[in-house]
Amino acid sequence: MTSTHAPRPSFRNLKEVAQVAPGRHILGVANFTTGSADPSVDEGYPSVAIHMTGSVEDGFAEVWTSDRPVRAGQAGSMSYAHDGEFLFCTGRIPETADYVEATEAAYTEVLALTGSLGYRQLVRIWHYISRLNEETAEGLETYRAFCLGRARVLERYGMTDDMPAATVIGSHGGGIVFYFLASRGGTQINVDNPRQVPPYHYPRRYGVKSPNFARATYVRSDDGATQIYVSGTASILGHRTMNAGDVEGQCRLALDNIAYLIGEGNLSAHGIQPGRTLDDLRTVKVYVRRRSDIERVQRICRTAFSRSADVVFLHADICRHDLLVEIEGIVP
Ligand code: 3EB
């Protein structure tokens, strides 16, 4: 296999995190497991634990590696590592009554850190939020409080419609755990999906402040390697939830949305060649709101993705009450 400088993700057994291939270095680790833990650089690389599974056996580690040596560090409560071209960073906001303020503070720290380290281009962001659909003390849904805090910071930085691919999904505890990739500023194109209204143009009924993320982000690293990061994608057309109450219909529509997003027509409209298909996706995460729906979703996904793709299924809340499934992945 040819080695490229692009950061490479893989899903591993929780106990096999440190067993990286020769010549590769760990850039960061997100452990999907039975509890949350603050980020640390204890083993020489940043790692964090996210409460996403009901048993240790179901747990896994998302391990990001680089073919270049990395430098790790701690900034306040955030842990990070960088390889000269890409930065991995993770942080946690403990459970709080005020996620607006806390999210604002965290995003401010994120942008201060990416600025000071010189990795100013955000590439891909994941957020895992406990009590996602519950109301906070101020009577605002946690997700909407998060969106408000995020938007306030991005408005200050003039970045509201300039954000990369993202995921916001429910966790089983621990406040907000986030991790992200950023780059020094190589080629990057944020990709829209014309089937779906850009999140920052969602009508107000979905929240005081719109979400800020792109449907996908295309990156080309210094050596010419390309990747497409696909955001958490749901059964939404225009700005509306489709197939309410029908998990199989939602799953198929989410897959259709991704297929269109990374297909030839849409990518070439963004100046990207060639088109990709669902078969090209790797390291796929499928989030399912009701545990009892997981098997049905698995059956559909098994035929949709390549047998070479790692696909994990997680029981999780989703940003809208009526969304039953959400799917993300990466085209390496
Ligand atoms: C959606 O399309 C589903 O707020 O950053 C997916 C991915 C969703 C990211 C975010 C929200 C976010 O609106 C929800």
Residues whose N, C-alpha, C, O or C-beta is under 5 A from the ligand:
A	BS01	3EB	A166 T167 V168 P211 N212 F213 S231 G232 A234 C319
